[in-house]
């Protein structure tokens, strides 16, 4: 009997394995699970670790002088089990050097000599630094003494670089308005599955940083306003009393306050009239800091309650050229975004004390900062701001390796963009915009790059068509498919479980997949495999109708939800929604019983935002 019981158990295990459809896992990620830093239930493993730093940065600039000069002290803590003989230092402004690896063409005004490190020291000991030994955006630095596990190291940098005349994600907005991003030397991420992050910054890939504590001092001439990541520590030292009071008041209520106008700044009313003012900021447990500064940008502010339980407010500020008509409404747009996203989707209170929307050219997100274009269409400006603010949760709260797994943040921001759009514009207009802006150009382009699996590392796609669609529209549809499958309540539980486990850490796709499986108490690998690991696309068709039974073929392969719209001979209509579960037993074909006691005149399979690449075979009519 025991012998047969063992056979039964073995067969059951094999069947369970087949049913589970295990996910492809790269060899380096398998090692992380083997080492116990990640767990198959989706939680951080018992041996999970990540490194961090304390950054004390001081910079000074005096536009129109383009030189940015800085000094920096870093305390870097090695929480890993490894002895580090080398550090990787990121020098991202080197993207402007003529020899840098870029995925876009560089105009002459974009190019400059990059970063010059004037002094480098380890634990107080000055060491030689060779500025011209490479043109890339990172550098291996061999340590004088290895950094042992659970020990720390003090680094010091003095550096300077010329801000780029051509503004994109960072650079000159105009001759006296600068936006500084990626501006300081930093220690690259050393993680449990990939080791040192030596990926080139190509001006396409985005963020992967450790969570650090920052003190930032920005010295500028009088009559310059500074906006930056973090909390302003010394408003009374840099602002005249009445303007400091206006700023303080904006933190406490919903009213939109015009802190300062360009004319007030020009008249010397706003800032303390020292020759140089040093603005001081602090931000804790955050992945990056950025700075905007100007001597003629208007400044608006307000705040909004983002956490009903604690009544915590977040500040919303904007900085803009007064001629930008859409930016006169930008604080209102920002307040709405923080309110809606905090209370609906993702439904986690905005995790930072502030956001500032700065008028630039990038349409780009940073922790507590947004660098957005001005447009002639305020509603489109609101749409862009909502998308960039949505990134506050992904990747800045969650610590995603966006450079490698862009779908883990852009896909979520695109999903939230649709969900808030339905509230802003109504379902019909929002979905039409989503299809037009995010889905149609993917669906109707049969190029082979479009069908590469979403899990394909973003850096391997080199910025082509596959990158954009895998990161944004296609990935968003995958999230919406699982939302449709689980229903809003269970989907929200799964999303919050994942976020609770991994915020402030470095989740990778398998942590997301397994955390959802665990929270849903379902094996969703069949759906993850179908959407994220396959070469599928969107195309279903009505195959045949026999009496009250319809068979729908899944030609493209994605387990997409759809509506079956039924018209009966008596003129009545009925819509039956089919979740992705309809494909679970057979992803290529679904048979649906339509017993209603009525005779069917015609049928249509309509995917809605899951835009069918060949809708010509989606209808059937009785002869």
DOKOLLUM-316165 format. One record per residue (C-alpha): x, y, z. Coordinates in steps of 0.02 Angstrom, whole numbers, plus 50000, padded with zeros to 5 digits. Layout:
! residues N
{c1 X c2 Y c3 Z} $
...
This chain:
! residues 623
{c1 50000 c2 50000 c3 50000} $
{c1 50141 c2 50119 c3 50046} $
{c1 50221 c2 50082 c3 49876} $
{c1 50062 c2 50132 c3 49783} $
{c1 50042 c2 50286 c3 49894} $
{c1 50217 c2 50344 c3 49844} $
{c1 50173 c2 50318 c3 49661} $
{c1 50013 c2 50419 c3 49681} $
{c1 50110 c2 50559 c3 49768} $
{c1 50242 c2 50560 c3 49631} $
{c1 50112 c2 50567 c3 49492} $
{c1 50018 c2 50706 c3 49585} $
{c1 50179 c2 50805 c3 49602} $
{c1 50216 c2 50786 c3 49417} $
{c1 50040 c2 50841 c3 49370} $
{c1 50054 c2 50988 c3 49488} $
{c1 50217 c2 51040 c3 49406} $
{c1 50139 c2 51030 c3 49233} $
{c1 49989 c2 51129 c3 49291} $
{c1 50101 c2 51259 c3 49374} $
{c1 50186 c2 51304 c3 49209} $
{c1 50347 c2 51362 c3 49294} $
{c1 50411 c2 51531 c3 49237} $
{c1 50571 c2 51547 c3 49140} $
{c1 50700 c2 51612 c3 49264} $
{c1 50874 c2 51674 c3 49212} $
{c1 51019 c2 51583 c3 49292} $
{c1 51074 c2 51733 c3 49395} $
{c1 50898 c2 51752 c3 49466} $
{c1 50893 c2 51566 c3 49507} $
{c1 51049 c2 51594 c3 49611} $
{c1 50959 c2 51729 c3 49710} $
{c1 50822 c2 51606 c3 49756} $
{c1 50952 c2 51473 c3 49796} $
{c1 51043 c2 51597 c3 49910} $
{c1 50882 c2 51643 c3 50001} $
{c1 50880 c2 51827 c3 49954} $
{c1 50716 c2 51802 c3 49860} $
{c1 50573 c2 51685 c3 49901} $
{c1 50452 c2 51586 c3 49793} $
{c1 50305 c2 51654 c3 49894} $
{c1 50349 c2 51827 c3 49828} $
{c1 50422 c2 51895 c3 49989} $
{c1 50599 c2 51958 c3 50013} $
{c1 50700 c2 51806 c3 50064} $
{c1 50768 c2 51774 c3 50238} $
{c1 50940 c2 51828 c3 50174} $
{c1 50883 c2 51980 c3 50075} $
{c1 51000 c2 52130 c3 50083} $
{c1 51033 c2 52292 c3 49993} $
{c1 51166 c2 52425 c3 50009} $
{c1 51135 c2 52608 c3 50045} $
{c1 51223 c2 52773 c3 50068} $
{c1 51217 c2 52942 c3 50155} $
{c1 51252 c2 53082 c3 50032} $
{c1 51301 c2 53259 c3 50085} $
{c1 51307 c2 53363 c3 49926} $
{c1 51345 c2 53548 c3 49902} $
{c1 51337 c2 53630 c3 49731} $
{c1 51353 c2 53808 c3 49672} $
{c1 51309 c2 53890 c3 49509} $
{c1 51287 c2 54069 c3 49450} $
{c1 51194 c2 54077 c3 49283} $
{c1 51228 c2 54124 c3 49147} $
{c1 51394 c2 54042 c3 49193} $
{c1 51364 c2 53863 c3 49140} $
{c1 51485 c2 53781 c3 49263} $
{c1 51408 c2 53673 c3 49398} $
{c1 51532 c2 53647 c3 49540} $
{c1 51506 c2 53523 c3 49679} $
{c1 51580 c2 53442 c3 49831} $
{c1 51513 c2 53283 c3 49907} $
{c1 51536 c2 53163 c3 50051} $
{c1 51464 c2 52988 c3 50043} $
{c1 51455 c2 52858 c3 50180} $
{c1 51426 c2 52695 c3 50086} $
{c1 51367 c2 52544 c3 50185} $
{c1 51400 c2 52368 c3 50122} $
{c1 51258 c2 52261 c3 50185} $
{c1 51301 c2 52119 c3 50066} $
{c1 51390 c2 51957 c3 50115} $
{c1 51527 c2 52000 c3 49988} $
{c1 51693 c2 52087 c3 50011} $
{c1 51700 c2 52230 c3 49886} $
{c1 51869 c2 52262 c3 49809} $
{c1 51799 c2 52379 c3 49677} $
{c1 51664 c2 52513 c3 49679} $
{c1 51571 c2 52566 c3 49522} $
{c1 51546 c2 52754 c3 49517} $
{c1 51415 c2 52828 c3 49404} $
{c1 51459 c2 52992 c3 49316} $
{c1 51302 c2 53015 c3 49213} $
{c1 51340 c2 53191 c3 49145} $
{c1 51473 c2 53103 c3 49040} $
{c1 51328 c2 53060 c3 48924} $
{c1 51370 c2 53230 c3 48846} $
{c1 51548 c2 53181 c3 48800} $
{c1 51575 c2 53153 c3 48613} $
{c1 51628 c2 52971 c3 48639} $
{c1 51483 c2 52919 c3 48751} $
{c1 51367 c2 52775 c3 48704} $
{c1 51198 c2 52848 c3 48658} $
{c1 51043 c2 52777 c3 48575} $
{c1 50993 c2 52946 c3 48505} $
{c1 51084 c2 53069 c3 48395} $
{c1 51171 c2 53212 c3 48485} $
{c1 51157 c2 53391 c3 48422} $
{c1 51311 c2 53502 c3 48441} $
{c1 51231 c2 53599 c3 48585} $
{c1 51208 c2 53435 c3 48678} $
{c1 51393 c2 53394 c3 48680} $
{c1 51518 c2 53453 c3 48811} $
{c1 51674 c2 53386 c3 48900} $
{c1 51575 c2 53295 c3 49036} $
{c1 51625 c2 53279 c3 49218} $
{c1 51795 c2 53327 c3 49286} $
{c1 51833 c2 53252 c3 49457} $
{c1 51951 c2 53376 c3 49542} $
{c1 51977 c2 53274 c3 49700} $
{c1 51934 c2 53098 c3 49757} $
{c1 51966 c2 53025 c3 49930} $
{c1 51932 c2 52861 c3 50023} $
{c1 51918 c2 52870 c3 50212} $
{c1 52004 c2 53040 c3 50208} $
{c1 52148 c2 52983 c3 50097} $
{c1 52160 c2 53076 c3 49931} $
{c1 52188 c2 52961 c3 49783} $
{c1 52230 c2 52989 c3 49601} $
{c1 52083 c2 53002 c3 49482} $
{c1 52107 c2 52991 c3 49295} $
{c1 51970 c2 53088 c3 49206} $
{c1 52015 c2 53038 c3 49030} $
{c1 52031 c2 52850 c3 49043} $
{c1 51855 c2 52820 c3 48978} $
{c1 51709 c2 52912 c3 48901} $
{c1 51569 c2 52810 c3 48980} $
{c1 51444 c2 52852 c3 49115} $
{c1 51520 c2 52734 c3 49246} $
{c1 51695 c2 52696 c3 49309} $
{c1 51774 c2 52552 c3 49404} $
{c1 51869 c2 52615 c3 49556} $
{c1 51987 c2 52492 c3 49643} $
{c1 51983 c2 52520 c3 49831} $
{c1 52142 c2 52543 c3 49931} $
{c1 52070 c2 52426 c3 50062} $
{c1 51927 c2 52305 c3 50023} $
{c1 51759 c2 52348 c3 50097} $
{c1 51708 c2 52203 c3 50208} $
{c1 51530 c2 52140 c3 50232} $
{c1 51428 c2 52250 c3 50350} $
{c1 51563 c2 52384 c3 50351} $
{c1 51557 c2 52561 c3 50282} $
{c1 51669 c2 52674 c3 50181} $
{c1 51686 c2 52865 c3 50172} $
{c1 51705 c2 52939 c3 49998} $
{c1 51735 c2 53120 c3 49949} $
{c1 51721 c2 53203 c3 49779} $
{c1 51753 c2 53378 c3 49714} $
{c1 51693 c2 53394 c3 49535} $
{c1 51630 c2 53511 c3 49402} $
{c1 51547 c2 53503 c3 49233} $
{c1 51469 c2 53625 c3 49107} $
{c1 51281 c2 53612 c3 49097} $
{c1 51222 c2 53566 c3 48923} $
{c1 51156 c2 53704 c3 48811} $
{c1 51031 c2 53578 c3 48742} $
{c1 50904 c2 53530 c3 48874} $
{c1 50824 c2 53360 c3 48872} $
{c1 50807 c2 53267 c3 49037} $
{c1 50927 c2 53394 c3 49111} $
{c1 51015 c2 53551 c3 49052} $
{c1 50978 c2 53733 c3 49017} $
{c1 50796 c2 53781 c3 49000} $
{c1 50854 c2 53957 c3 48959} $
{c1 51008 c2 54060 c3 49002} $
{c1 50956 c2 54086 c3 49183} $
{c1 50847 c2 53932 c3 49211} $
{c1 50930 c2 53763 c3 49240} $
{c1 50865 c2 53589 c3 49277} $
{c1 50997 c2 53477 c3 49357} $
{c1 50971 c2 53289 c3 49354} $
{c1 51100 c2 53149 c3 49371} $
{c1 51221 c2 53288 c3 49420} $
{c1 51325 c2 53209 c3 49559} $
{c1 51444 c2 53060 c3 49569} $
{c1 51356 c2 52912 c3 49646} $
{c1 51391 c2 52732 c3 49691} $
{c1 51303 c2 52615 c3 49570} $
{c1 51186 c2 52479 c3 49633} $
{c1 51267 c2 52318 c3 49692} $
{c1 51127 c2 52190 c3 49708} $
{c1 51095 c2 52008 c3 49749} $
{c1 51057 c2 51945 c3 49573} $
{c1 51166 c2 52047 c3 49454} $
{c1 51311 c2 52112 c3 49557} $
{c1 51372 c2 52284 c3 49504} $
{c1 51258 c2 52380 c3 49386} $
{c1 51374 c2 52427 c3 49244} $
{c1 51239 c2 52469 c3 49119} $
{c1 51279 c2 52622 c3 49014} $
{c1 51164 c2 52770 c3 49033} $
{c1 51113 c2 52795 c3 48851} $
{c1 50990 c2 52939 c3 48876} $
{c1 50849 c2 52814 c3 48846} $
{c1 50858 c2 52694 c3 48992} $
{c1 50803 c2 52766 c3 49156} $
{c1 50822 c2 52728 c3 49341} $
{c1 50906 c2 52600 c3 49452} $
{c1 50971 c2 52675 c3 49613} $
{c1 50989 c2 52624 c3 49794} $
{c1 50884 c2 52705 c3 49930} $
{c1 50992 c2 52837 c3 50013} $
{c1 50982 c2 52983 c3 50134} $
{c1 51023 c2 53152 c3 50059} $
{c1 51073 c2 53324 c3 50122} $
{c1 51082 c2 53445 c3 49977} $
{c1 51146 c2 53625 c3 49981} $
{c1 51124 c2 53732 c3 49826} $
{c1 51213 c2 53901 c3 49820} $
{c1 51146 c2 54027 c3 49694} $
{c1 51147 c2 54217 c3 49676} $
{c1 51011 c2 54321 c3 49755} $
{c1 50844 c2 54328 c3 49666} $
{c1 50861 c2 54146 c3 49612} $
{c1 50730 c2 54023 c3 49673} $
{c1 50781 c2 53841 c3 49698} $
{c1 50662 c2 53693 c3 49690} $
{c1 50729 c2 53521 c3 49734} $
{c1 50691 c2 53346 c3 49796} $
{c1 50661 c2 53344 c3 49984} $
{c1 50606 c2 53465 c3 50119} $
{c1 50673 c2 53642 c3 50119} $
{c1 50766 c2 53660 c3 50283} $
{c1 50798 c2 53848 c3 50290} $
{c1 50655 c2 53947 c3 50210} $
{c1 50681 c2 54091 c3 50332} $
{c1 50863 c2 54106 c3 50280} $
{c1 50832 c2 54116 c3 50092} $
{c1 50659 c2 54196 c3 50080} $
{c1 50600 c2 54363 c3 50146} $
{c1 50476 c2 54346 c3 50290} $
{c1 50314 c2 54373 c3 50194} $
{c1 50361 c2 54246 c3 50060} $
{c1 50420 c2 54119 c3 50188} $
{c1 50249 c2 54138 c3 50272} $
{c1 50159 c2 54111 c3 50105} $
{c1 50256 c2 53951 c3 50076} $
{c1 50223 c2 53889 c3 50253} $
{c1 50037 c2 53927 c3 50233} $
{c1 50027 c2 53827 c3 50073} $
{c1 50074 c2 53669 c3 50168} $
{c1 49916 c2 53679 c3 50274} $
{c1 49765 c2 53699 c3 50160} $
{c1 49688 c2 53666 c3 49990} $
{c1 49699 c2 53845 c3 49926} $
{c1 49816 c2 53876 c3 49780} $
{c1 49940 c2 54010 c3 49832} $
{c1 50039 c2 54115 c3 49708} $
{c1 50201 c2 54117 c3 49806} $
{c1 50299 c2 54232 c3 49690} $
{c1 50282 c2 54315 c3 49521} $
{c1 50423 c2 54355 c3 49400} $
{c1 50403 c2 54541 c3 49434} $
{c1 50416 c2 54516 c3 49622} $
{c1 50573 c2 54413 c3 49599} $
{c1 50649 c2 54545 c3 49483} $
{c1 50611 c2 54682 c3 49610} $
{c1 50711 c2 54589 c3 49743} $
{c1 50560 c2 54558 c3 49855} $
{c1 50565 c2 54369 c3 49864} $
{c1 50738 c2 54307 c3 49913} $
{c1 50854 c2 54366 c3 50048} $
{c1 50968 c2 54496 c3 49970} $
{c1 51134 c2 54415 c3 50010} $
{c1 51254 c2 54405 c3 49863} $
{c1 51235 c2 54215 c3 49873} $
{c1 51098 c2 54114 c3 49957} $
{c1 51120 c2 53931 c3 50002} $
{c1 50959 c2 53832 c3 49994} $
{c1 50965 c2 53673 c3 50101} $
{c1 50861 c2 53517 c3 50073} $
{c1 50844 c2 53348 c3 50155} $
{c1 50767 c2 53187 c3 50091} $
{c1 50776 c2 53017 c3 50175} $
{c1 50762 c2 52841 c3 50105} $
{c1 50745 c2 52901 c3 49926} $
{c1 50827 c2 52849 c3 49763} $
{c1 50884 c2 53014 c3 49688} $
{c1 50881 c2 53204 c3 49701} $
{c1 50857 c2 53336 c3 49566} $
{c1 50862 c2 53527 c3 49563} $
{c1 50776 c2 53665 c3 49464} $
{c1 50824 c2 53848 c3 49477} $
{c1 50775 c2 54011 c3 49395} $
{c1 50774 c2 54199 c3 49423} $
{c1 50611 c2 54228 c3 49327} $
{c1 50498 c2 54076 c3 49348} $
{c1 50329 c2 54099 c3 49431} $
{c1 50300 c2 53995 c3 49588} $
{c1 50133 c2 53922 c3 49642} $
{c1 50095 c2 53803 c3 49785} $
{c1 49958 c2 53712 c3 49878} $
{c1 49937 c2 53547 c3 49970} $
{c1 49818 c2 53401 c3 49977} $
{c1 49774 c2 53267 c3 50103} $
{c1 49847 c2 53104 c3 50037} $
{c1 49820 c2 52994 c3 50191} $
{c1 49647 c2 53001 c3 50270} $
{c1 49701 c2 52897 c3 50420} $
{c1 49836 c2 53018 c3 50475} $
{c1 49773 c2 53175 c3 50385} $
{c1 49947 c2 53192 c3 50311} $
{c1 49962 c2 53323 c3 50177} $
{c1 50081 c2 53329 c3 50031} $
{c1 50141 c2 53492 c3 49957} $
{c1 50109 c2 53524 c3 49771} $
{c1 50214 c2 53659 c3 49689} $
{c1 50246 c2 53721 c3 49513} $
{c1 50382 c2 53827 c3 49436} $
{c1 50357 c2 53898 c3 49262} $
{c1 50380 c2 54036 c3 49137} $
{c1 50229 c2 54150 c3 49156} $
{c1 50193 c2 54136 c3 48969} $
{c1 50153 c2 53949 c3 48988} $
{c1 49964 c2 53958 c3 49002} $
{c1 49941 c2 53775 c3 49047} $
{c1 50059 c2 53790 c3 49195} $
{c1 49944 c2 53917 c3 49277} $
{c1 49835 c2 53765 c3 49313} $
{c1 49976 c2 53645 c3 49353} $
{c1 49959 c2 53647 c3 49542} $
{c1 49775 c2 53608 c3 49521} $
{c1 49821 c2 53463 c3 49406} $
{c1 49952 c2 53401 c3 49529} $
{c1 49833 c2 53409 c3 49677} $
{c1 49704 c2 53308 c3 49582} $
{c1 49834 c2 53177 c3 49532} $
{c1 49900 c2 53152 c3 49710} $
{c1 49723 c2 53146 c3 49780} $
{c1 49655 c2 53022 c3 49652} $
{c1 49807 c2 52908 c3 49643} $
{c1 49821 c2 52902 c3 49833} $
{c1 49638 c2 52857 c3 49858} $
{c1 49600 c2 52750 c3 49705} $
{c1 49738 c2 52668 c3 49603} $
{c1 49862 c2 52618 c3 49663} $
{c1 49767 c2 52671 c3 49820} $
{c1 49925 c2 52689 c3 49925} $
{c1 49948 c2 52862 c3 50004} $
{c1 50074 c2 52967 c3 49909} $
{c1 50236 c2 52915 c3 49994} $
{c1 50331 c2 53081 c3 49989} $
{c1 50306 c2 53252 c3 50070} $
{c1 50303 c2 53352 c3 49909} $
{c1 50297 c2 53357 c3 49720} $
{c1 50357 c2 53500 c3 49610} $
{c1 50310 c2 53515 c3 49427} $
{c1 50446 c2 53613 c3 49339} $
{c1 50427 c2 53680 c3 49162} $
{c1 50561 c2 53605 c3 49053} $
{c1 50572 c2 53496 c3 48898} $
{c1 50582 c2 53317 c3 48957} $
{c1 50409 c2 53252 c3 49007} $
{c1 50509 c2 53156 c3 49135} $
{c1 50488 c2 53100 c3 49315} $
{c1 50608 c2 53110 c3 49461} $
{c1 50581 c2 53083 c3 49648} $
{c1 50467 c2 53226 c3 49705} $
{c1 50501 c2 53318 c3 49542} $
{c1 50425 c2 53322 c3 49367} $
{c1 50509 c2 53405 c3 49217} $
{c1 50368 c2 53436 c3 49092} $
{c1 50344 c2 53527 c3 48928} $
{c1 50214 c2 53662 c3 48907} $
{c1 50079 c2 53627 c3 48778} $
{c1 49936 c2 53721 c3 48697} $
{c1 49813 c2 53592 c3 48765} $
{c1 49792 c2 53601 c3 48955} $
{c1 49704 c2 53433 c3 48960} $
{c1 49851 c2 53350 c3 48874} $
{c1 49969 c2 53438 c3 48996} $
{c1 49865 c2 53365 c3 49138} $
{c1 49875 c2 53192 c3 49058} $
{c1 50066 c2 53203 c3 49049} $
{c1 50081 c2 53267 c3 49228} $
{c1 49970 c2 53127 c3 49292} $
{c1 50078 c2 52996 c3 49204} $
{c1 50239 c2 53068 c3 49275} $
{c1 50169 c2 53087 c3 49451} $
{c1 50109 c2 52906 c3 49442} $
{c1 50292 c2 52858 c3 49433} $
{c1 50307 c2 52913 c3 49614} $
{c1 50249 c2 52737 c3 49660} $
{c1 50337 c2 52646 c3 49518} $
{c1 50490 c2 52656 c3 49518} $
{c1 50525 c2 52779 c3 49662} $
{c1 50428 c2 52693 c3 49801} $
{c1 50467 c2 52519 c3 49739} $
{c1 50651 c2 52532 c3 49689} $
{c1 50630 c2 52444 c3 49521} $
{c1 50773 c2 52412 c3 49403} $
{c1 50688 c2 52516 c3 49271} $
{c1 50839 c2 52510 c3 49156} $
{c1 50818 c2 52322 c3 49135} $
{c1 50633 c2 52293 c3 49172} $
{c1 50549 c2 52451 c3 49110} $
{c1 50378 c2 52367 c3 49104} $
{c1 50380 c2 52360 c3 49294} $
{c1 50360 c2 52549 c3 49304} $
{c1 50306 c2 52618 c3 49134} $
{c1 50174 c2 52483 c3 49119} $
{c1 50101 c2 52532 c3 49288} $
{c1 50108 c2 52719 c3 49252} $
{c1 50018 c2 52687 c3 49087} $
{c1 49886 c2 52583 c3 49177} $
{c1 49856 c2 52718 c3 49309} $
{c1 49851 c2 52846 c3 49169} $
{c1 49702 c2 52753 c3 49094} $
{c1 49614 c2 52727 c3 49261} $
{c1 49627 c2 52909 c3 49315} $
{c1 49579 c2 52959 c3 49137} $
{c1 49415 c2 52865 c3 49152} $
{c1 49378 c2 52972 c3 49305} $
{c1 49436 c2 53133 c3 49222} $
{c1 49360 c2 53113 c3 49050} $
{c1 49234 c2 52972 c3 49061} $
{c1 49261 c2 52794 c3 49004} $
{c1 49230 c2 52819 c3 48818} $
{c1 49349 c2 52968 c3 48794} $
{c1 49484 c2 52896 c3 48907} $
{c1 49483 c2 52727 c3 48820} $
{c1 49485 c2 52808 c3 48649} $
{c1 49638 c2 52910 c3 48700} $
{c1 49722 c2 52756 c3 48776} $
{c1 49695 c2 52654 c3 48618} $
{c1 49755 c2 52796 c3 48505} $
{c1 49907 c2 52844 c3 48610} $
{c1 49963 c2 52678 c3 48683} $
{c1 49891 c2 52528 c3 48590} $
{c1 49845 c2 52557 c3 48407} $
{c1 50020 c2 52581 c3 48339} $
{c1 50075 c2 52420 c3 48425} $
{c1 49924 c2 52318 c3 48370} $
{c1 49928 c2 52366 c3 48188} $
{c1 50118 c2 52352 c3 48163} $
{c1 50160 c2 52172 c3 48113} $
{c1 50349 c2 52199 c3 48133} $
{c1 50434 c2 52053 c3 48221} $
{c1 50506 c2 52170 c3 48354} $
{c1 50329 c2 52205 c3 48414} $
{c1 50304 c2 52023 c3 48466} $
{c1 50459 c2 52005 c3 48573} $
{c1 50413 c2 51948 c3 48749} $
{c1 50382 c2 52085 c3 48877} $
{c1 50510 c2 52002 c3 48993} $
{c1 50649 c2 52038 c3 48866} $
{c1 50774 c2 52149 c3 48959} $
{c1 50743 c2 52328 c3 48905} $
{c1 50928 c2 52363 c3 48880} $
{c1 50935 c2 52223 c3 48751} $
{c1 50801 c2 52307 c3 48645} $
{c1 50911 c2 52460 c3 48612} $
{c1 50768 c2 52584 c3 48612} $
{c1 50677 c2 52512 c3 48460} $
{c1 50492 c2 52484 c3 48436} $
{c1 50493 c2 52332 c3 48545} $
{c1 50555 c2 52434 c3 48693} $
{c1 50418 c2 52564 c3 48687} $
{c1 50275 c2 52441 c3 48671} $
{c1 50344 c2 52313 c3 48792} $
{c1 50370 c2 52449 c3 48922} $
{c1 50208 c2 52545 c3 48900} $
{c1 50054 c2 52484 c3 48807} $
{c1 50079 c2 52296 c3 48798} $
{c1 50136 c2 52286 c3 48979} $
{c1 49988 c2 52391 c3 49034} $
{c1 49867 c2 52274 c3 48945} $
{c1 49947 c2 52129 c3 49039} $
{c1 49912 c2 52214 c3 49206} $
{c1 49735 c2 52255 c3 49151} $
{c1 49708 c2 52074 c3 49097} $
{c1 49749 c2 52010 c3 49271} $
{c1 49640 c2 52148 c3 49347} $
{c1 49497 c2 52088 c3 49237} $
{c1 49530 c2 51908 c3 49288} $
{c1 49537 c2 51938 c3 49476} $
{c1 49412 c2 52079 c3 49493} $
{c1 49451 c2 52245 c3 49574} $
{c1 49447 c2 52190 c3 49756} $
{c1 49564 c2 52042 c3 49741} $
{c1 49675 c2 52134 c3 49618} $
{c1 49692 c2 52277 c3 49743} $
{c1 49736 c2 52154 c3 49881} $
{c1 49871 c2 52077 c3 49772} $
{c1 49941 c2 52245 c3 49718} $
{c1 49949 c2 52310 c3 49896} $
{c1 50027 c2 52149 c3 49958} $
{c1 50164 c2 52165 c3 49827} $
{c1 50191 c2 52348 c3 49868} $
{c1 50193 c2 52320 c3 50056} $
{c1 50325 c2 52185 c3 50037} $
{c1 50440 c2 52274 c3 49916} $
{c1 50430 c2 52462 c3 49939} $
{c1 50601 c2 52532 c3 49979} $
{c1 50680 c2 52374 c3 49907} $
{c1 50729 c2 52309 c3 49735} $
{c1 50591 c2 52195 c3 49666} $
{c1 50616 c2 52103 c3 49502} $
{c1 50478 c2 52029 c3 49392} $
{c1 50477 c2 51860 c3 49480} $
{c1 50446 c2 51945 c3 49647} $
{c1 50294 c2 52028 c3 49570} $
{c1 50228 c2 51869 c3 49490} $
{c1 50252 c2 51761 c3 49645} $
{c1 50184 c2 51893 c3 49763} $
{c1 50023 c2 51904 c3 49661} $
{c1 50011 c2 51714 c3 49658} $
{c1 50031 c2 51708 c3 49846} $
{c1 49908 c2 51849 c3 49885} $
{c1 49777 c2 51785 c3 49762} $
{c1 49799 c2 51606 c3 49826} $
{c1 49800 c2 51555 c3 49643} $
{c1 49930 c2 51490 c3 49524} $
{c1 49931 c2 51630 c3 49395} $
{c1 50084 c2 51566 c3 49303} $
{c1 49976 c2 51519 c3 49155} $
{c1 49933 c2 51703 c3 49134} $
{c1 50109 c2 51768 c3 49171} $
{c1 50182 c2 51648 c3 49044} $
{c1 50053 c2 51697 c3 48915} $
{c1 50071 c2 51886 c3 48934} $
{c1 50251 c2 51915 c3 48988} $
{c1 50353 c2 51769 c3 48921} $
{c1 50272 c2 51738 c3 48751} $
{c1 50278 c2 51806 c3 48574} $
{c1 50089 c2 51825 c3 48572} $
{c1 49989 c2 51970 c3 48500} $
{c1 49807 c2 52025 c3 48501} $
{c1 49693 c2 51935 c3 48379} $
{c1 49536 c2 51835 c3 48413} $
{c1 49403 c2 51774 c3 48292} $
{c1 49231 c2 51694 c3 48297} $
{c1 49269 c2 51520 c3 48234} $
{c1 49099 c2 51438 c3 48228} $
{c1 48923 c2 51448 c3 48298} $
{c1 48821 c2 51291 c3 48328} $
{c1 48650 c2 51325 c3 48400} $
{c1 48678 c2 51418 c3 48562} $
{c1 48864 c2 51377 c3 48573} $
{c1 49000 c2 51490 c3 48501} $
{c1 49183 c2 51445 c3 48481} $
{c1 49308 c2 51589 c3 48483} $
{c1 49482 c2 51559 c3 48414} $
{c1 49633 c2 51645 c3 48491} $
{c1 49740 c2 51674 c3 48338} $
{c1 49862 c2 51796 c3 48417} $
{c1 49878 c2 51699 c3 48578} $
{c1 49860 c2 51832 c3 48714} $
{c1 49728 c2 51778 c3 48841} $
{c1 49633 c2 51940 c3 48821} $
{c1 49464 c2 51980 c3 48895} $
{c1 49325 c2 52024 c3 48774} $
{c1 49140 c2 52059 c3 48763} $
{c1 49027 c2 51942 c3 48666} $
{c1 48889 c2 52053 c3 48597} $
{c1 48735 c2 51953 c3 48551} $
{c1 48591 c2 52014 c3 48444} $
{c1 48435 c2 51905 c3 48444} $
{c1 48305 c2 51887 c3 48308} $
{c1 48179 c2 51979 c3 48416} $
{c1 48290 c2 52135 c3 48407} $
{c1 48353 c2 52126 c3 48586} $
{c1 48539 c2 52134 c3 48628} $
{c1 48646 c2 52061 c3 48765} $
{c1 48830 c2 52083 c3 48811} $
{c1 48921 c2 51943 c3 48900} $
{c1 49092 c2 51986 c3 48965} $
{c1 49226 c2 51851 c3 48955} $
{c1 49374 c2 51868 c3 49073} $
{c1 49543 c2 51790 c3 49030} $
{c1 49484 c2 51637 c3 49126} $
{c1 49391 c2 51583 c3 48970} $
{c1 49560 c2 51534 c3 48895} $
{c1 49635 c2 51446 c3 49046} $
{c1 49600 c2 51267 c3 48992} $
{c1 49641 c2 51301 c3 48810} $
{c1 49729 c2 51465 c3 48766} $
{c1 49695 c2 51437 c3 48581} $
{c1 49507 c2 51409 c3 48583} $
{c1 49360 c2 51447 c3 48697} $
{c1 49186 c2 51371 c3 48687} $
{c1 49048 c2 51476 c3 48764} $
{c1 48869 c2 51418 c3 48795} $
{c1 48739 c2 51553 c3 48763} $
{c1 48579 c2 51470 c3 48824} $
{c1 48447 c2 51606 c3 48834} $
{c1 48298 c2 51528 c3 48749} $
{c1 48314 c2 51653 c3 48606} $
{c1 48371 c2 51631 c3 48427} $
{c1 48537 c2 51717 c3 48388} $
{c1 48539 c2 51836 c3 48239} $
{c1 48720 c2 51896 c3 48251} $
{c1 48874 c2 51894 c3 48363} $
{c1 49024 c2 52008 c3 48387} $
{c1 49182 c2 51979 c3 48491} $
{c1 49244 c2 52150 c3 48546} $
{c1 49406 c2 52170 c3 48644} $
{c1 49382 c2 52355 c3 48682} $
{c1 49552 c2 52424 c3 48735} $
{c1 49626 c2 52254 c3 48690} $
{c1 49627 c2 52310 c3 48508} $
{c1 49611 c2 52165 c3 48388} $
{c1 49742 c2 52167 c3 48249} $
{c1 49617 c2 52091 c3 48125} $
{c1 49437 c2 52137 c3 48169} $
{c1 49371 c2 52071 c3 48004} $
{c1 49336 c2 51899 c3 48077} $
{c1 49259 c2 51958 c3 48241} $
{c1 49079 c2 51953 c3 48180} $
{c1 48957 c2 51816 c3 48135} $
{c1 48782 c2 51830 c3 48060} $
{c1 48652 c2 51695 c3 48039} $
{c1 48608 c2 51654 c3 47860} $
